[in-house]
Amino acid sequence: MDQGASLYRRYLDGDDEAMVELIHVYKDGLILYLNGIAGNLSLAEELMEDTFFKLAAKRPRYSEKSSFKTWLYTIGRNSALDSLRKSKRISDIPIEERYDISDERDLEQEYLREEQKISLHRAMETLSSDYKQVLYLTFFEEMSNAEAAAVMKKSRRQIENLLYRAKLALKTTLEKEGFEYEGL
């Protein structure tokens, strides 16, 4: 049983502190993943809260057929898609305002790393939702193709093809900006 599953089991057994720990462990990654779907950081934060609220209020049964993280991200994805269907929201925050570019850093290397991250995230914002999701799940969340397939409700083969095409699209976008990323 992984850490998330054991924390959730503790919560179901009456330990409210376990839910606090669950949120602490998974909230940041879940927000970033949901931002890829929603295209709006504020909405992604709301969706993350909704996801954990569903866990706390509805107490769905975790069947352990997949990792807890995969199960949790699937709940988050479903919440995001439901919310987007209901509201048909379009991102209201310009891309330039989504990223905090700080000029107060003294170390040139740290500044360059931040610039590379910003370029990478901007390039990812230009990709389709499926491309963003598969790249985020496999690279940033380090999920296997099978886990990403479970979250995105696609076959493993579809994920492999999607990942290949997403990496090519991202690489092309980054090269147009004169950026080379070793991981692609």
C-alpha positions, 0 to 999 in steps of 0.5 A: 500500500502506497503512502496516499492509500495508507493516509486515505485509509487512516482518514476513513478510519477517523483520523482527520489529520491524515486528510491534512497530510494527504492534501499536503502531499498531493495538492501542488502536483494536482494543481499543476495537472489540473491547470493543464486541463483548465488553463487557469491557475485559479480554477485549477486551485478550486478544482483541487479543493473540490477533489479533496472535498469529494474525498472528505465528504463522499468518502469514495472507496479506493479499490487499489486497482491502481496507485492512489495517485492515479486514482486521485488524479482521475477524480481531479480530471473528472471534476475538471471536465465536469466543471468545464462542461458546465461553465465552458470557461476560457482562461481569463489570465493572460499567459504573461501573468501566469508566471512570476518572473523575478529580477531580484535573484542574484545568481545567474544560473538560478535565473537561467533555470527559471527562464528555461522553466518559464519557456518550457511552461509557455511552450506547453501552454501552446499544446493541445490539452491531451498533449499537456496532460500526457507530458505533465503526467509522465514527466512531472508526476513521473507516472508510468504510461499505464498510470497515465492511461488510467488517469486519461482513460486511454489505452497504453498504446494511445498514451505511447502515441500521444506522448511521442506526438506531444514530445515532437510538438513541444520540441518543435515549439521550443526550437522555434524559440531557440531553446533546446531541452536535453530531456526531449 
